[in-house]
Amino acid sequence: MGKMNVTNDMMLGLFAEMVLDEALRKYKEQYLYREIDQALAKGDESSFIALTTELNTLRSLA
């Protein structure tokens, strides 16, 4: 029975890590969208390019 508890604990830990990773990724994506909008509003091309590159990298990792 002890081995089952360890396995369940490991699975729950893995699941919690996956949920946290997804939440952080979504938060970062939303942040980047807001920053991209601001860069567009300001006409800041260099920030726009850097932020969209970062967003594309984040998306490719998902």
RAKABEL-V482904 format. One line per field, one symbol per residue. ss: DSSP state (h for helix, s for strand, l for the rest). phi: phi as a letter, one per 20 degrees, with the letter a starting at -180 (. if undefined). psi: psi as a letter, one per 30 degrees, with the letter a starting at -180 (. if undefined). Layout:
ss->???
phi->???
psi->???
//
This chain:
ss->lhhhhhhhhhhhhhhhhhhhhhhhhhhhhhhhhhhhhhhhhhllhhhhhhhhhhhhhhhhhl
phi->.fffffffffffffffffffgfffffffffgfffffgffffemefffgfffffffffgffef
psi->eeeeeeeeeeeeeeeeeeeeeeeeeeeeeeeeeeeeeeeeefgieeeeeeeeeeeeeeeff.
//
